[in-house]
Amino acid sequence: MTSETIRDPAKDHLLTPKNSTLIVIDYQPVQVNSIASMDRQLLVNNIVGVAKAAVAYGLPIVHSTVNVKTGLNKPPIPQLRKVLKDVPTVDRTSINSWEDVEFRKAVETAGRRKLIMTALWTEACLTFPALDALKAGYEVYVVADAVGGTSTTAHEMALRRIEQAGGQMISVPQLFCELQRDWQRKETVPAFINLFIETGGTAGIQFSYDRTE
């Protein structure tokens, strides 16, 4: 039961709190309400869980919206705003956030080469910046169960296109476990357990039971 010496978290090939940035794009009411590739409440629960994980593990977060300042769209859903209340938003008019100067500067300022990407819709606002980021030399990790499209086909074809370009697909539970990695990292164990509980994971239910014994 001896863990090996913790690898350099900045150079680790796996995701760590020291080598990755979370990107959150366009979780606004109109976009959420148009999702048809998965249950919308589950989508909301999952993106909120992803955002909470980034906060708990201290990841840099780039949060972007589209057309709020123009008045054509509304701010992010309140569940997400509550978690990311201390994170400024980069508002844009471009569908492809990578074509927005401020957005790209925010990603570059974070200084991490691994980008954990989430966005609505999968087929546009996720695919386009993901492809551009890959071309620019970043590693892209898409949280596949925290993103959605206007149809199952649109969503799946978008994920396939990103994967064919070199992006990697991950899931919400995988993200939690990859950031935590070892129960000996005790300072983040409470947050790790709560993330599973709050996103409805069966593992989280078991963790909760264990803690009350």
Buried (B, 14 or more C-beta within 10 A) or exposed (E): EEEEEEEEBEEBEEBBBBBBBBBBBBBBEEBBEEBBBBEBEBBBBBBBBBBBBBBBBEBBBBBBBBBBEEEEBEBBBEBBBEBBEEBEBBBBEBBBBBBBEEBBEBBEEBEBEBBBBBBBBBBBBBBBBBBBBBEBEBBBBBBBBBBBBBBEEBBBBBBEBBBEBEBBBBBBBBBBBBBBBEEEBEEBBEBBBBBBBEBEBEEBEEBEEEEEE
